[in-house]
């Protein structure tokens, strides 16, 4: 296994609060590098909020230099189609920031993320926060929930892609 660390950026997209979490993987061991939120503060202006989200995520990418990005897939409910359309804007500028930095990205559905981490595709946010706390051996539960969600996306990518790749590498 390689001693070169791999960094995974997990993103929970939102127009007001976008959660992010960066995990570092070295020799199969996962540790939290940094986590936080990017806020779209501009009131009433979708365009300005999108610029803030893009710039915030671009700053995270520039400072933490992830090797890959995983983002929660868009979910649409028939009662709230406008919400899905607006969230698509946020996801678009986040994916643009990754593409501009030449970082590959993958999408995971919320139910897939929950199933990977808790065994239950319909797990509540509180259960997800506890799972993240346990998996990353954190002293406290990540707050706000957007941070835990972003870390869950990154961990899902680790379990489904990175860890699998480590297992397939020949041992030296």
DOZA-221283 format. One record per residue (C-alpha): z, y, x. Coordinates in nm, 4 decimals. Each point is the difference from the previous one (the first is absolute). Last residue first. Layout:
% DOZA-221283
Z / Y / X
...
//
This chain:
% DOZA-221283
-0.1253 / -0.5303 / 0.5097
-0.0052 / -0.0693 / -0.3724
-0.3388 / 0.0026 / -0.1710
-0.0287 / 0.2581 / -0.2767
-0.0052 / -0.1351 / -0.3583
0.3678 / 0.0723 / -0.0669
-0.0425 / 0.3590 / 0.1131
-0.2935 / 0.0439 / -0.2389
0.2065 / -0.1299 / -0.2929
0.2759 / 0.2419 / 0.0964
-0.2479 / 0.2872 / 0.0034
-0.1858 / -0.0691 / -0.3236
0.2029 / -0.1176 / -0.2993
0.3557 / 0.0460 / 0.1304
-0.0665 / 0.3237 / 0.1911
-0.2122 / 0.1451 / -0.2787
0.2767 / -0.0776 / -0.2483
0.2485 / 0.1636 / 0.2354
-0.2085 / 0.3194 / 0.0077
-0.0259 / 0.0087 / -0.3812
0.3738 / -0.0639 / -0.0325
0.0698 / 0.2829 / 0.2456
-0.2030 / 0.2311 / -0.2239
0.1930 / -0.1158 / -0.3078
0.3330 / 0.0512 / 0.1777
-0.1068 / 0.3548 / 0.0887
-0.1150 / 0.0700 / -0.3573
0.3423 / -0.1217 / -0.1227
0.1564 / 0.3164 / 0.1474
0.1915 / -0.1286 / 0.1828
0.0141 / -0.3141 / 0.2128
0.3141 / -0.2092 / -0.0599
0.2502 / 0.0326 / 0.2807
0.0905 / -0.1881 / 0.3188
-0.3534 / -0.1346 / 0.0389
-0.0677 / -0.3606 / 0.0983
-0.3778 / 0.0417 / -0.0435
-0.0324 / -0.2933 / -0.2395
0.3360 / 0.0613 / -0.1687
-0.0442 / 0.3730 / -0.0608
-0.3575 / -0.0590 / -0.1107
0.1124 / -0.2687 / -0.2461
0.2762 / 0.2282 / -0.1301
-0.2509 / 0.2804 / -0.0653
-0.2339 / -0.2449 / -0.1733
0.2817 / -0.1221 / -0.2258
0.0826 / 0.3584 / -0.0959
-0.3671 / 0.0747 / -0.0694
-0.0191 / -0.2803 / -0.2571
-0.1699 / -0.3344 / 0.0806
-0.3063 / -0.0791 / -0.2128
-0.1946 / -0.2068 / 0.2540
0.3131 / -0.2046 / 0.0717
0.0304 / -0.1934 / 0.3284
0.1883 / 0.2965 / 0.1427
-0.2055 / 0.1268 / 0.2939
-0.3375 / -0.1688 / -0.0501
0.0216 / 0.0155 / -0.3809
0.0862 / 0.3696 / -0.0020
-0.2913 / 0.0843 / 0.2292
-0.2407 / -0.2125 / -0.2062
0.1191 / 0.1629 / -0.3232
-0.0483 / 0.3494 / 0.1460
-0.3549 / -0.0833 / 0.1057
-0.0866 / 0.0061 / 0.3691
-0.2667 / 0.2148 / 0.1663
-0.1176 / -0.0178 / 0.3602
-0.0609 / 0.2620 / 0.2650
-0.1794 / 0.0252 / 0.3319
0.0879 / 0.2959 / 0.2176
-0.2794 / 0.2190 / 0.1330
0.2141 / 0.3165 / -0.0139
-0.2491 / 0.1524 / -0.2452
0.0054 / -0.3264 / -0.1960
0.3796 / 0.0087 / -0.0261
0.0024 / 0.3630 / -0.1190
-0.2800 / -0.0803 / -0.2488
0.2025 / -0.2923 / -0.1372
0.2861 / 0.2415 / -0.0691
-0.2416 / 0.2533 / -0.1533
-0.1377 / -0.2659 / -0.2338
0.3390 / -0.1446 / -0.0918
0.1096 / 0.3429 / -0.1222
-0.3188 / 0.0479 / -0.2032
0.0297 / -0.3495 / -0.1463
0.3499 / 0.0940 / -0.1130
-0.1547 / 0.2705 / -0.2190
-0.2400 / -0.2515 / -0.1576
0.2766 / -0.2536 / -0.0534
0.2202 / 0.2623 / -0.1669
-0.2882 / 0.1033 / -0.2264
-0.0356 / -0.3590 / -0.1262
0.3551 / -0.0025 / -0.1432
0.0152 / -0.2301 / -0.3040
-0.2538 / -0.2451 / 0.1500
0.2146 / -0.0437 / 0.3085
-0.1676 / 0.0288 / 0.3374
0.1363 / -0.1256 / 0.3289
-0.1411 / 0.1261 / 0.3276
0.0613 / -0.2212 / 0.2990
0.2978 / 0.0643 / 0.2236
-0.1074 / 0.0910 / 0.3508
-0.0035 / -0.1873 / 0.3289
-0.0913 / 0.1816 / 0.3203
-0.0799 / -0.1514 / 0.3362
0.0505 / 0.0740 / 0.3709
0.2505 / 0.2778 / -0.0656
0.0097 / 0.3029 / 0.2324
0.3424 / 0.1431 / -0.0871
-0.0733 / 0.3711 / 0.0571
-0.3666 / 0.0152 / -0.1003
0.0389 / -0.2401 / -0.2946
0.3051 / 0.1841 / -0.1339
-0.1820 / 0.3325 / 0.0409
-0.3072 / -0.1357 / -0.1845
0.2330 / -0.1151 / -0.2797
0.1437 / 0.3509 / -0.0317
-0.3408 / 0.1679 / 0.0240
-0.1487 / -0.2209 / -0.2703
0.3008 / 0.0409 / -0.2284
0.0098 / 0.3775 / 0.0473
-0.3782 / 0.0280 / -0.0580
0.0340 / -0.2088 / -0.3161
0.2820 / 0.2236 / -0.1231
-0.2204 / 0.3060 / 0.0598
-0.2894 / -0.1472 / -0.1994
0.2232 / -0.1097 / -0.2877
0.1368 / 0.3500 / -0.0413
0.2716 / 0.0482 / -0.2599
0.2881 / 0.0081 / 0.2426
-0.0793 / -0.0617 / 0.3668
0.2722 / -0.2290 / 0.1300
-0.1907 / -0.3227 / 0.0696
0.2780 / -0.1645 / 0.1971
-0.0389 / -0.2449 / 0.2853
0.2860 / -0.2452 / 0.0128
0.1954 / -0.1913 / 0.2593
0.0034 / -0.3021 / 0.2261
0.0077 / -0.0564 / 0.3744
-0.0151 / -0.2861 / 0.2522
0.1606 / -0.2743 / -0.2043
0.0032 / -0.3268 / 0.1899
-0.1929 / -0.3241 / -0.0271
0.0243 / -0.2823 / 0.2540
-0.3106 / -0.2165 / 0.0342
-0.0454 / 0.0721 / 0.3708
0.0166 / 0.3744 / -0.0693
-0.0648 / 0.1362 / -0.3490
0.0697 / 0.3661 / -0.0727
0.0355 / 0.1099 / -0.3596
-0.0977 / 0.3434 / -0.1272
0.1039 / 0.1094 / -0.3470
-0.1520 / 0.2539 / -0.2329
0.0850 / 0.1271 / -0.3470
-0.2259 / 0.2477 / -0.1742
0.1925 / 0.2327 / -0.2302
-0.1586 / 0.2468 / -0.2425
-0.3531 / -0.1368 / -0.0253
0.1027 / -0.3543 / 0.0891
-0.1091 / -0.2733 / 0.2358
0.2377 / -0.2698 / 0.1303
-0.1263 / -0.0386 / 0.3571
0.0772 / -0.2591 / 0.2673
-0.0904 / 0.0786 / 0.3607
-0.0040 / -0.3066 / 0.2249
0.0579 / 0.0302 / 0.3734
-0.0819 / -0.2822 / 0.2390
0.2011 / -0.0246 / 0.3186
-0.1596 / -0.1431 / 0.3161
0.2110 / -0.2966 / 0.1099
-0.2690 / -0.2332 / -0.1280
0.0813 / -0.3465 / -0.1179
//
